[in-house]
Amino acid sequence: MLVNKLTALTVALATAALPALAQHEHHHEPAKDTTSHEMRDMKSMDHAQMGHETPSHMTHSFSLSLPMTRNGSGTGWQPDATPMYVYMMHGSKWNYMLHGSIFLRYTTQNFNNDGKRGSDSKFSAPNWFMGMAQRQVGKNGLLSLRAMVSLDRLTDGGAGYPLLFQSGESWKGKPLIDRQHPHDLISELSVGYTQRINDKIDLTIYAGYPGEPALGPTAFMHRMSAFNNPDAVLGHHWQDATHITFGVVTAGVRYGKFKLEGSSFTGREPDENRFDFDKPRFNSYSYRLLFNPSANWALQVSRGFIKSPEPREPDEDVNRTTASVQHSGNLGGKNQWISSTLVWGLNDAGGHHKEHSVLAETNLQLDKWAVYGRYEWVQKSVDELGLSTTFGRQGFEKLPVSMFSVGLNRQIASFGNTLLQAGAQMSLYKPHRELEPAYGKTPLSGQVYLRITPALMRM
């Protein structure tokens, strides 16, 4: 059944993309699984630096031998062919980068089932901003600093924004259900040091308070497959929710196309006070294997043992397992690319409390126009959705929810290497039949938005 759903997603995305591709017929060939001209030029510069002089360009945050386009969230990898929308500045010793996103939008959830659960509308402004700085230390050392902030708590309030079937974290002691929680004001403060042994081998140590452990794929807000989508993924707490962890130390070794890393970190998710620094515990651990077979692909598998992630359930530990595949390719024209991600995540809290999630998303960028889509299938329990009283029973009975969204986005202005975009998005949900009395048979949600983001960086 899952294969059929994924097949349907592929067909739907292809159907949505065909009209736009027809308007750009001379650029319609799919991206080849080879390194782009930009990547080859960057690799040539990297090899030119093998003389171990200070590079005049920015490299990967954790390797003098890799391009900066491989940077994901935390210490994770994306494909080398991933486009970057950033501001950059080069100094005599330090190189700097700034990127981020602001959505100004109106969203309405479950608008075809007035009075049902999750029926809500709101003006909101999901946002984040991230700065990075790096410099070479000696002949083979690399020092990297990162800081990330989000004003979600100020723009969207303590309960965040409406998002049907979303769950995780709390507000005023009550679990957040059918809402996406706001992110912390300080979402990352980290330092990393990498020692290059040779062109193929790097040794890295990374510490963050907060930071991101070696667990899961690149977080959704940093994935180019989700570049134009304002919403968090429904499987966020099955896949990449550890991207804000108050206390993490990661050690990693890269050998060629592979990287193996392990982390010790705080299992507890951020508390309701989004302006403070939570207590570091270092009571959880994870490990991850990364593999980039070519410039167009990035794969990872990871497992984490998370101690008491939810303060409302302090005795419940979670074993999280994830696997993901990311693809990015240039379509041969100005600002024309495609990026896709497939993620599987499993939360295992013991007994029958084992819940799976699947995500598939794609962003097709055709200069000023973009079409994008997302499919999710998530198993959520009666307790997770707060339906124990409604159902007259408690426990971990799994109730799957499917969601398909499609959006259209267009650049309407540019200024100072900054883009202003306008977009619209629709989402259709198919909940388990036992959820239909509470939510309706096929809930629909929609939104319109303006977005501000840095422009595409030119190599």
Secondary structure in CASP SS format (residue, H / E / C, confidence):
PFRMAT SS
TARGET T0000
AUTHOR 0000-0000-0000
METHOD secondary structure of the structure
MODEL  1
M C 1.00
L H 1.00
V H 1.00
N H 1.00
K H 1.00
L H 1.00
T H 1.00
A H 1.00
L H 1.00
T H 1.00
V H 1.00
A H 1.00
L H 1.00
A H 1.00
T H 1.00
A H 1.00
A H 1.00
L H 1.00
P H 1.00
A H 1.00
L H 1.00
A H 1.00
Q H 1.00
H C 1.00
E H 1.00
H H 1.00
H H 1.00
H C 1.00
E C 1.00
P C 1.00
A C 1.00
K C 1.00
D C 1.00
T C 1.00
T C 1.00
S C 1.00
H H 1.00
E H 1.00
M H 1.00
R H 1.00
D H 1.00
M H 1.00
K H 1.00
S H 1.00
M H 1.00
D H 1.00
H H 1.00
A H 1.00
Q H 1.00
M H 1.00
G H 1.00
H C 1.00
E C 1.00
T C 1.00
P C 1.00
S C 1.00
H C 1.00
M C 1.00
T E 1.00
H E 1.00
S C 1.00
F C 1.00
S E 1.00
L E 1.00
S E 1.00
L E 1.00
P E 1.00
M H 1.00
T H 1.00
R H 1.00
N E 1.00
G C 1.00
S C 1.00
G C 1.00
T C 1.00
G C 1.00
W E 1.00
Q C 1.00
P C 1.00
D C 1.00
A C 1.00
T C 1.00
P C 1.00
M C 1.00
Y E 1.00
V C 1.00
Y E 1.00
M E 1.00
M E 1.00
H E 1.00
G C 1.00
S C 1.00
K C 1.00
W C 1.00
N E 1.00
Y E 1.00
M E 1.00
L E 1.00
H E 1.00
G E 1.00
S E 1.00
I E 1.00
F E 1.00
L E 1.00
R E 1.00
Y E 1.00
T E 1.00
T E 1.00
Q E 1.00
N C 1.00
F C 1.00
N C 1.00
N C 1.00
D C 1.00
G C 1.00
K C 1.00
R C 1.00
G C 1.00
S C 1.00
D E 1.00
S E 1.00
K E 1.00
F E 1.00
S E 1.00
A C 1.00
P C 1.00
N E 1.00
W E 1.00
F E 1.00
M E 1.00
G E 1.00
M E 1.00
A E 1.00
Q E 1.00
R E 1.00
Q E 1.00
V E 1.00
G C 1.00
K C 1.00
N C 1.00
G E 1.00
L E 1.00
L E 1.00
S E 1.00
L E 1.00
R E 1.00
A E 1.00
M E 1.00
V E 1.00
S C 1.00
L C 1.00
D H 1.00
R H 1.00
L H 1.00
T H 1.00
D H 1.00
G C 1.00
G C 1.00
A C 1.00
G C 1.00
Y E 1.00
P E 1.00
L E 1.00
L E 1.00
F E 1.00
Q E 1.00
S E 1.00
G E 1.00
E E 1.00
S E 1.00
W E 1.00
K C 1.00
G C 1.00
K E 1.00
P E 1.00
L E 1.00
I E 1.00
D E 1.00
R E 1.00
Q E 1.00
H C 1.00
P C 1.00
H C 1.00
D C 1.00
L C 1.00
I E 1.00
S E 1.00
E E 1.00
L E 1.00
S E 1.00
V E 1.00
G E 1.00
Y E 1.00
T E 1.00
Q E 1.00
R E 1.00
I C 1.00
N C 1.00
D C 1.00
K C 1.00
I E 1.00
D E 1.00
L E 1.00
T E 1.00
I E 1.00
Y E 1.00
A E 1.00
G E 1.00
Y C 1.00
P C 1.00
G E 1.00
E C 1.00
P C 1.00
A C 1.00
L C 1.00
G C 1.00
P C 1.00
T C 1.00
A C 1.00
F H 1.00
M H 1.00
H H 1.00
R C 1.00
M H 1.00
S H 1.00
A H 1.00
F C 1.00
N C 1.00
N C 1.00
P C 1.00
D C 1.00
A C 1.00
V C 1.00
L C 1.00
G C 1.00
H H 1.00
H H 1.00
W H 1.00
Q H 1.00
D C 1.00
A H 1.00
T H 1.00
H H 1.00
I C 1.00
T E 1.00
F C 1.00
G C 1.00
V E 1.00
V E 1.00
T E 1.00
A E 1.00
G E 1.00
V E 1.00
R E 1.00
Y E 1.00
G C 1.00
K C 1.00
F E 1.00
K E 1.00
L E 1.00
E E 1.00
G E 1.00
S E 1.00
S E 1.00
F E 1.00
T C 1.00
G C 1.00
R C 1.00
E C 1.00
P C 1.00
D C 1.00
E C 1.00
N C 1.00
R C 1.00
F C 1.00
D C 1.00
F C 1.00
D C 1.00
K C 1.00
P C 1.00
R C 1.00
F C 1.00
N C 1.00
S E 1.00
Y E 1.00
S E 1.00
Y E 1.00
R E 1.00
L E 1.00
L E 1.00
F E 1.00
N C 1.00
P C 1.00
S C 1.00
A C 1.00
N C 1.00
W E 1.00
A E 1.00
L E 1.00
Q E 1.00
V E 1.00
S E 1.00
R E 1.00
G E 1.00
F E 1.00
I E 1.00
K C 1.00
S C 1.00
P C 1.00
E C 1.00
P C 1.00
R C 1.00
E C 1.00
P C 1.00
D C 1.00
E C 1.00
D C 1.00
V E 1.00
N E 1.00
R E 1.00
T E 1.00
T E 1.00
A E 1.00
S E 1.00
V E 1.00
Q E 1.00
H E 1.00
S E 1.00
G E 1.00
N E 1.00
L C 1.00
G C 1.00
G C 1.00
K C 1.00
N C 1.00
Q E 1.00
W E 1.00
I E 1.00
S E 1.00
S E 1.00
T E 1.00
L E 1.00
V E 1.00
W E 1.00
G E 1.00
L E 1.00
N E 1.00
D E 1.00
A C 1.00
G C 1.00
G C 1.00
H C 1.00
H C 1.00
K E 1.00
E E 1.00
H E 1.00
S E 1.00
V E 1.00
L E 1.00
A E 1.00
E E 1.00
T E 1.00
N E 1.00
L E 1.00
Q E 1.00
L E 1.00
D C 1.00
K C 1.00
W E 1.00
A E 1.00
V E 1.00
Y E 1.00
G E 1.00
R E 1.00
Y E 1.00
E E 1.00
W E 1.00
V E 1.00
Q E 1.00
K E 1.00
S E 1.00
V C 1.00
D C 1.00
E C 1.00
L C 1.00
G C 1.00
L C 1.00
S H 1.00
T H 1.00
T H 1.00
F H 1.00
G C 1.00
R C 1.00
Q C 1.00
G C 1.00
F C 1.00
E C 1.00
K E 1.00
L E 1.00
P E 1.00
V E 1.00
S E 1.00
M E 1.00
F E 1.00
S E 1.00
V E 1.00
G E 1.00
L E 1.00
N E 1.00
R E 1.00
Q E 1.00
I E 1.00
A E 1.00
S E 1.00
F E 1.00
G C 1.00
N C 1.00
T E 1.00
L E 1.00
L E 1.00
Q E 1.00
A E 1.00
G E 1.00
A E 1.00
Q E 1.00
M E 1.00
S E 1.00
L E 1.00
Y E 1.00
K E 1.00
P E 1.00
H C 1.00
R H 1.00
E H 1.00
L H 1.00
E H 1.00
P H 1.00
A H 1.00
Y H 1.00
G C 1.00
K C 1.00
T C 1.00
P C 1.00
L E 1.00
S E 1.00
G E 1.00
Q E 1.00
V E 1.00
Y E 1.00
L E 1.00
R E 1.00
I E 1.00
T E 1.00
P E 1.00
A C 1.00
L E 1.00
M C 1.00
R C 1.00
M C 1.00
END
